[in-house]
Amino acid sequence: MTQTDLLQKKLVPGRVYRREDLEPYSTAVDRDLAGLVKTGALRKVARGLYYAPRTTAFGEAPPEDKELVRVFLKDSRFLLTSPNIYNSLGVGTTQLYNQPIVYNHKRHGVFKLGNRLYDFRMKPHFPKEATEEFLLVDLINNISSLAESREEILKKVSEKARVMDGRKLKAAIQNYGSVRTRKVFSSLLSDKPAR
């Protein structure tokens, strides 16, 4: 059994690996990785980043976004989201976007991982999960990059804000809103009755 075969036995389908994760199992890791990529046992995602393909009933599946981002960042503290999720708020957004957004503490910029672009944005604060309140604030933070009419969205956001839990929304505005977003909500909520 060759060293490449031994390294292949360590691979778990669906897992993402950094070069350094596999280095302990090989004395010539670059040669072995190249061989595994050539045979299809590994797929190269980015420089020094690989995944072991897993097969489903529909063919080969790419790695899970969360697993890919976690290994790329070497950190599990991130929030993976997309402007598509704003559509669930019922405030008039209907466009579909193909680029996930990753709020994190380490990287900033657009990175190609595999066949997909990810928009990494460094933020000091973001929740572990995207709550409805966070999404409404995040939508206003990013309103200038959306394709829909700004005026229509603001009108519907104002209506939506009036039926949400006021304390939770104000906390989300304070914790996650930009200065501009806070001003927008201040004017939208100025005549909102206290809950």
Number of C-alpha atoms within 10 A of each C-alpha: 5 8 14 18 12 13 18 18 9 10 17 13 15 18 18 25 22 17 14 11 11 17 15 11 16 15 10 12 18 14 12 22 24 15 15 19 16 11 10 12 16 24 20 19 21 15 9 14 20 24 25 23 21 16 12 8 6 6 9 11 14 18 20 11 13 14 15 22 22 14 16 20 15 11 12 14 15 24 19 19 17 17 22 15 16 20 13 12 16 12 19 18 21 16 12 13 12 11 15 18 17 23 22 22 17 15 16 14 11 15 13 12 18 16 8 12 14 19 19 23 18 16 15 11 13 19 14 11 11 15 13 17 22 20 20 21 27 21 24 23 19 12 17 11 11 16 12 14 12 14 9 12 19 19 13 16 21 17 15 14 19 18 10 13 12 17 12 14 20 19 13 21 24 14 15 22 23 16 11 11 19 18 13 17 20 14 11 17 17 8 9 15 8 9 9
